[in-house]
Amino acid sequence: MSFSETANRGAKWQRSPINMHHVHLFASDIDASLKFYAKWFGAKVIWDGIYANARNVFVQIGGGRIHFYDQPPRGDGKNAYHHLGFQIDDLDGLYKRMEEEGFPLRQPIKRSADGAYLMVEAPDGVLLELFEPLPERMKSLGPYYF
């Protein structure tokens, strides 16, 4: 069952009065970041403009959003985040495309009884978890996770 099928299983969706809207990332080269997320994850620019005296760009990937701020990351660490997670319907296919195009893959896909995942690095050292749960695992986790 794909992510979109899981999201539309018939459960009535209700908007919460509090809604996580986006992750906000600094970008030392905003155009390189936009190209990366568009190429590998189909990101679509939904807003590109000036805010607080800097270029800001919102992209949408599936139902989620990333907000890029045209400034280099501040500090040397990851601050308070660890990674961004992307559910992928065909992780093997994406891995193969990345490998064929010379994307720096540090390790093979890891597999478990839950499914498969891969950690990759995006521009500015942003760590991404690309994961594909097994269909039976999606059912057992229920709507709280998917």
ZIGI-V362419 format. One record per residue. RES is the residue in one letter. SS is DSSP state (helix for helix, strand for strand, loop for the rest). PHI is phi in radians with two decimals (* if undefined). D_CENTER is the distance of its C-alpha to the mean C-alpha in Angstrom with 2 decimals. Layout:
# ZIGI-V362419
RES/SS/PHI/D_CENTER, RES/SS/PHI/D_CENTER
This chain:
# ZIGI-V362419
M/loop/*/19.18, S/loop/-1.31/15.97, F/helix/-1.04/13.35, S/helix/-1.13/15.11, E/helix/-1.15/18.41, T/helix/-1.12/17.52, A/helix/-1.18/16.54, N/loop/-1.94/19.87, R/loop/-1.28/22.17, G/loop/1.83/24.76, A/loop/-1.25/23.95, K/loop/-1.31/24.75, W/loop/-1.50/21.90, Q/loop/-2.21/23.16, R/loop/-1.33/21.70, S/loop/-1.37/22.10, P/loop/-1.19/23.95, I/loop/-2.13/21.10, N/loop/-2.37/17.58, M/loop/-1.19/14.39, H/loop/-1.77/13.44, H/loop/-2.79/10.84, V/strand/-1.85/9.67, H/strand/-1.95/12.07, L/strand/-2.12/11.97, F/strand/-1.27/15.14, A/loop/-2.37/15.29, S/loop/-1.24/18.38, D/loop/-2.40/18.09, I/helix/-1.05/16.20, D/helix/-1.18/17.03, A/helix/-1.13/15.73, S/helix/-1.12/12.31, L/helix/-1.07/12.41, K/helix/-1.10/13.73, F/helix/-1.03/11.18, Y/helix/-1.22/8.13, A/helix/-1.22/10.83, K/helix/-1.12/12.27, W/helix/-1.60/9.72, F/helix/-2.25/7.38, G/loop/1.22/10.13, A/loop/-1.04/9.21, K/strand/-2.02/12.49, V/strand/-1.22/14.27, I/strand/-1.92/15.76, W/strand/-2.82/17.70, D/strand/-2.48/18.97, G/strand/-2.87/21.86, I/strand/-1.74/23.71, Y/strand/-2.53/23.43, A/loop/0.92/25.20, N/loop/1.10/26.60, A/strand/-2.54/23.37, R/strand/-1.20/21.05, N/strand/-2.23/18.06, V/strand/-2.36/15.44, F/strand/-1.73/13.21, V/strand/-2.11/10.71, Q/strand/-2.00/9.65, I/strand/-2.23/7.07, G/loop/1.04/9.05, G/loop/-1.61/10.25, G/strand/-1.87/7.85, R/strand/-2.32/8.51, I/strand/-2.14/8.21, H/strand/-1.91/11.82, F/strand/-1.77/13.09, Y/strand/-2.01/16.58, D/loop/-1.31/18.78, Q/loop/-2.64/20.07, P/loop/-1.13/19.65, P/loop/-0.98/18.18, R/loop/-1.69/21.04, G/loop/1.47/22.50, D/loop/-1.75/21.93, G/loop/-1.85/19.59, K/loop/-1.54/16.14, N/loop/1.06/17.93, A/loop/-1.77/17.02, Y/loop/-1.85/13.41, H/loop/-1.86/12.64, H/loop/-2.78/8.95, L/strand/-1.86/5.40, G/strand/-1.83/5.09, F/strand/-2.12/4.00, Q/strand/-1.41/7.56, I/loop/-2.06/9.26, D/loop/-1.34/12.81, D/loop/-2.42/14.30, L/helix/-1.11/13.03, D/helix/-1.06/16.49, G/helix/-1.13/16.47, L/helix/-1.12/13.30, Y/helix/-1.01/14.83, K/helix/-1.07/18.11, R/helix/-1.06/16.98, M/helix/-1.09/15.43, E/helix/-1.08/18.65, E/helix/-1.08/20.88, E/loop/-1.63/19.57, G/loop/1.36/20.08, F/loop/-1.12/16.58, P/loop/-1.26/17.37, L/loop/-1.66/16.55, R/loop/-1.43/18.15, Q/loop/-2.73/18.68, P/loop/-1.28/18.75, I/loop/-1.08/16.67, K/strand/-1.67/17.89, R/strand/-2.13/19.36, S/loop/-2.55/20.85, A/loop/-1.17/22.51, D/loop/-1.55/19.25, G/strand/2.62/17.40, A/strand/-2.48/15.56, Y/strand/-2.66/12.81, L/strand/-2.58/12.20, M/strand/-1.82/11.26, V/strand/-2.35/10.86, E/strand/-1.86/11.35, A/loop/-1.67/9.98, P/helix/-0.91/12.67, D/helix/1.13/14.48, G/helix/1.28/13.79, V/loop/-1.25/10.29, L/strand/-1.48/9.66, L/strand/-2.03/6.64, E/strand/-1.80/7.60, L/strand/-1.83/7.56, F/strand/-2.35/9.99, E/strand/-2.38/12.56, P/strand/-1.29/15.10, L/loop/-1.20/18.64, P/helix/-0.94/19.94, E/helix/-1.17/22.63, R/helix/-1.26/20.32, M/helix/-1.06/18.35, K/helix/-1.14/21.81, S/helix/-1.27/22.89, L/helix/-1.34/19.98, G/loop/1.29/20.52, P/loop/-1.22/18.88, Y/loop/-1.19/18.27, Y/loop/-1.76/15.24, F/loop/-1.89/14.09
